[in-house]
Amino acid sequence: MSIKVNTNPIDWVEGESITQLLKRMNYTFPLVVVKIDGQVIPKAKYSETIVPDDSIIEVIHLISGG
């Protein structure tokens, strides 16, 4: 049982939310966009959205600049 996070295979944890996954992966960026199987998940739903087994997760770090 595994998932892919930014193309890297990692172990899937049953019942793990997006918030918990981001902590486990040490993603501490203040501005990120998370997609599960191509669907953007609203930040307000990170703590209640459970990561499904065999899913493809994209974590996109937003930066500002010019």
CORMOSUL-V436242 format. One record per residue. PHI is phi in radians with two decimals (none if undefined). BURIAL is b if it has 16 or more other ideal C-beta (glycine too) atoms within 10 Angstrom, else e. Layout:
BEGIN
phi=[PHI | PHI]
burial=[BURIAL | BURIAL]
END
This chain:
BEGIN
phi=[none | -2.67 | -2.30 | -2.02 | -2.08 | 0.87 | 1.27 | -1.68 | -1.24 | -2.39 | -1.18 | -1.48 | -2.03 | -1.05 | 1.39 | -1.37 | -1.51 | -1.05 | -0.99 | -1.16 | -1.10 | -1.06 | -1.14 | -1.08 | -1.51 | 1.06 | -1.51 | -1.98 | -1.09 | -1.24 | -2.14 | -2.33 | -2.05 | -2.05 | -2.10 | -2.01 | 0.85 | 1.49 | -1.76 | -1.23 | -1.78 | -1.08 | -0.97 | -1.11 | -1.83 | -1.00 | -1.30 | -1.86 | -1.61 | -1.53 | -1.36 | -1.36 | -1.06 | 1.13 | -1.68 | -1.92 | -1.86 | -2.05 | -1.98 | -1.94 | -1.54 | -1.60 | -2.25 | -1.84 | 2.92 | -2.66]
burial=[e | e | b | e | b | e | e | e | e | e | e | b | e | e | e | b | b | b | e | e | b | b | e | e | e | e | e | e | e | e | e | b | e | b | e | b | e | e | e | e | b | e | e | e | e | b | e | e | b | e | b | e | e | e | e | e | b | b | b | e | e | e | e | e | e | e]
END
